[in-house]
Amino acid sequence: MFLKLFINALAFYITAYIIPGMFIGGWQTLLVIAVVWGILTIFIKPILMILTFPINIMTLGLFTFVINAILLLIMSNIVPNFHIENFGTALLAAIVLTIVNGFLSKLS
C-alpha cells in the first residue's frame, strides 16, 4: 500500500515537472494529492466509468483520459496548494500521469 502511495506521489511530482500548467505546493501537498487521488479512483472513477461506458467503447478506451482529467480538476478544487490551469492542461496531465505511473509500476 505504501509503495503504491509512493509511486503515485512520484508520478504526480514528475508530471507536475513536465506539464507547465500544473502546480504542486510542496511535499506535504504531494502526499495529500496521492491519498486524495487514491480515494477518488476508488470511489468516483468506477461510477464515471459505468456512466460513460458507451462513449468509452466507441473511443476504444481513450475517453478514460477525459475521466482522469475530470478527476484531476476535481482534485485541484479539493486539495489546497494544488492547481491545474484548465481542462487542456488536465487532459495532458492525465495522459502523462498514466504513462509515468505505468513506467514506475513496471520498475517496482
C-alpha positions, 0 to 999 in steps of 0.5 A: 500500500505504501509503495503504491502511495509512493509511486503515485506521489512520484508520478504526480511530482514528475508530471507536475515537472513536465506539464507547465500548467500544473502546480504542486505546493510542496511535499506535504501537498504531494502526499495529500494529492496521492491519498486524495487521488487514491480515494477518488479512483476508488470511489468516483472513477468506477461510477464515471466509468459505468456512466460513460461506458458507451462513449468509452467503447466507441473511443476504444478506451481513450475517453478514460483520459477525459475521466482522469482529467475530470478527476484531476480538476476535481482534485485541484478544487479539493486539495489546497496548494494544488492547481491545474490551469484548465481542462487542456492542461488536465487532459495532458496531465492525465495522459502523462500521469498514466504513462509515468505511473505505468513506467514506475509500476513496471520498475517496482 
